[in-house]
């Protein structure tokens, strides 16, 4: 800016040209407003959540919660403390004490890695909240930690600690964090995930807990083609991917799960 002003002064014998000053004033005024407008246009548009989604049922206060999982008739409860980073204003650590009645049986120190996750786009006020939900359908409630909503659609992501009945402790299950917007189906003993690829395409994935991890069993893609909704079912058998076009009448179990009907 200083070099530009010196150049103007030399060209005009030390007197700034009025037109140039007017142009500079307009640039200083308009550019910041344009930047603000651009930021406002980058708003996250979260997709609708199912009524039976985990996030729809998470308690408002999870500093002290109880589970109906019991050991020898003694109830399990936890004490959850969240530490906030003073710079990012995001959770840094969850310190979770697990009690059987009044006896502490486990301490979980959960660290967040925002460089790996990226920055959450929605749900910041709920990050670090926890809940007891049976996600592997063994009859015992498991421990879920909410990490926030990510991406343009604000997809909810959790980390999961499964209850180990033999060791009487919770153990982390990394594969659960890949399930976006998880929704529990106790009748079929599975978990449904749903997300949006773009404005005209949704992806629904069915997961089951098998051999110690959560595995994608099948995927239903919803996409608009020539103004009509098309449903594509993808399944894998012996490592081979199979695709099938479904009519609305053939959706079966997916009919109550998909968002566009």
N, C-alpha and C positions, 0 to 999 in steps of 0.2 A: 504493500500500500504506500509506504514511504517513497519507494523508487518511482511509483506511478505519479505521485504528487510532484516530485522533483522534475519529472519529464514534462508534466503539464506546465509547471512554472517556467521552465526554460523556453517552451514553445510560445508562451504568451507574455514573455517579459516579466515574469514574476506574478502575474495576475491570473488566477485560475479561471478557466473558461466556464461560464455559467451552465452551458449544456452538459459538460462533463460532470460538473458537480451534481446536477439534477439526475444524471444517469446513475452516478454512484449512490445517491440517496435512495433511488428506486430499488437498486440491487440490494442494498442493506435492509430495506424494509420488506421486500417481497420474498427473498430467499428463505429466511427463517420461517415465514408463514407457510411456504410451500413444503418445507421439511416437516412442520407440524402436521400438515394435511396428509403427507405420505405416511407418517406414523399412525395417524388415525385410520387410514385405509387398510393397515395391516392387522386389523383386529382378528382375534381368534373367534371362530364360529363353531362352538362345540356341538357335536351331533347329539341328538336326543338319546338319553339313557333309558334302558329298560327299567321297568318298575322293580324287577327282581335283581337288578345289578347290585354288586357289593357296595358301590359308592352310595347308592340310594338309601342304604340301611346303616351306614357307619354312624356310631354314636357321636353326639356333639362334644362330649367330654370323655376322653380316653386316658386321663391321667391315672385312673383307678377303675379297672373293670373286672368283672367276674365271668367265669366260664362254667357251663354245666358239665364240663369234663371233670371227672373226679378220680382220685386214687384212694382205694380202700374206703370209699364213702366220704372222702375229704375233698372239698371243692378247691379248684385252682383259681387264683386271682393274680393280677399283676399290678405293679406300680410302674408307671411310665413317665420318664422325665425327658423333655426335649430341650437340647441346647441350641440356641440360635447364633449364627455367625454374625458378628457386629458389622461386617463389611457388606456381605451379600444379602443379609437379612433373611437368609434361608436356613433351615435346620442343618446343623453340623453333626449332631450325634443324638441317638436315642439311648438312654440308659434304662433298661427294662429289668425289673426284679420280678421273678416268678415265685409265688408263694403257694404252698399247700397248707391251708388254714393259716397259721401264723409262722410257719417255718419256711425260710427261703431255700428253694431247691435249685435255682438257676439265676445267673446274671447274664444278660445279653447286652453287649455294647455294639450298637449298630451305627456304622459310619456311612455318611452320604458321600458320593463321588460325583459332584455336579459337572466336572470336566468330562466325565464319561457319559452321563445322562443327557447333558445339555440343560438349558434353562426351562423350567416348567412354564407353560403359558397360562394355565388356569389352576385353580384349586390351591393356591399358595397357603391360604389360611388353614387348610386341612392337612398339609404335609406333616408327617410324623404321627398322625392319629393312627390308632391300631384297633383291631377288632378280632374277636374269636369267631371263626367260620370253619366248618368242616369241609375242606376242599378236596380231600382224597377219599372221603366217604367211608372211613373206617370206624365211624361212631364217636370219634374224639374231635373236639374243636381245635383248629390250628390257628396260628398267630399271623395276622396280616398287617403290614406297615404300608401306609399310603405314601407314595412318592410324588404324586402330583399328576396334572394333566399335561400331556406333551403334544407338540406338533400343531399344525393349523387347526386340527379338529379337537384338540384338547383331550386326547385319549388317556383315560385313567390307567395308571400303572402301579403295581404293588410288588413288594417283596414278601415272601412267604416263609414261615418257619413251621414245619410239620411236627406234630406231636409224636414222639417216639415212645411207644408204650413200654418197651423193654428197658430203656435207659431213663424213663421218666423225665425227659427233657425235650425241648423244642430244637429242631435241626433245620437249617436253611435249605430251601429247595429252589435253586437258581432258575430252573426251567419255568417257574410260575411267572417270572417277571416279563416273559414274552407274550403273555396273554393280555391283550388290550381290552379295556372295558369289560372285565370278566363278569359273567352272569351265571349263577349256580342253578343247575337243574337236578334237584334231589331225586326226582322220579327216575330219570335215566342215568343218574350217577355220572354226570359229565359237566363240563364247563363250556359255555359258549363265549366266544370273543367276537366283537364286531368293530369295524372301523370303516372309514371312508377314504377311498383312493383319490377321488376327485368329485366334482359336483354331480356326476352322473354314474358313479360306480361305488358300490358298497361291497365289503368283504366280511363274510361270517365264517368263523372257524369253530369246529367242535373239537374239544380236547378231552382226553381221558388220562387218568393216572395209571401208568403201566410201568412195571419194572423200575420203580423208584423215581420216575420223572413224568412230567406232563407232556403228552404227545398229541400232535394234531392228527385227528382221525379222518376228517373230511372238511372240505371248504366249499361254501356256496357263494358265488359271486353274482351280484345284482348289477346289471348295467343297462343303460338306455341305448337302444339301437333303432334308428329311424322312428323315434317317438314312442317306441314300445319297450316295456321292461322285459329283459331276457335274463333267465336264471341258468347259471352254469355250475354244475356240481362236479367237484374234483375229488377223487379218491386215489389212494396209492395202495397197490397190491404187489408184494414182492419187489418193491423198489420201482415199479412201473406206474406212471401217472396216467389215470384214466379220466376223461372229461365226458360229461353228458349234459345235453340241453334238456331242461325240465319245463314242463308246462305248469301254470299255477296250480292245476288240479293234482299234480304229481309231487308237490313240495313236501307233503307228509309232515314229519317232525319239525321241519324248518318253517312251516307256515306261521307258527306263533312266535318265532324268533326274529324273523326279518322285519325291518323297519318300513319298507315300502311294500304295500299290499295292493 
